Amino acid sequence: MIPNQSFEVVVFDADVDQSLQFQVLVDRAPCRTCASMNGVLAPSSSLTDRVHRTLTFTVAGTLLGTDHCHSVQLLVSGQFVAGLQDPLETGDVASATWWILSHETTTTMVDMVRCP
C-alpha cells in the first residue's frame, strides 16, 4: 500500500491583505473529492512575517496506488476562473510540481523516462 504523501509549502505574497486560492492536481487532473486540496489561503496572522503563508495538504495514497510516475502540482492565484485551473487575471498564477515514484512491488520497474 502506498502511504499518504504530506506537503508543507511556504507561499510568498507581497500583498499581505489578499486571500489566495489554491488547487492541487494529481497527474494533471483536479482532485475535487480530496479534502483540503482546493481552497483559500488566508492572509497570514503573523505580526512579524506576513508575506509568507504556510500551506499544508495531503495526497491520499490511493491516488498514487499504481506503479507509475505521478505528478503533484500546486497552483496558487488571487482567483481562478470558476471550475478551471486558469487564473481570473492573466499571469496571476504560481505553481510548483513534485514527482512521486509509486512502486508497490519489488518486481515491477517504473520507467521514469515516461513521466508525463
Summary of the structure (lengths in Angstrom):
residues: 116
radius of gyration: 16.0
end to end distance: 22.6
largest distance: 52.5
contacts: 282
relative contact order: 0.26
helix: 6%
strand: 44%
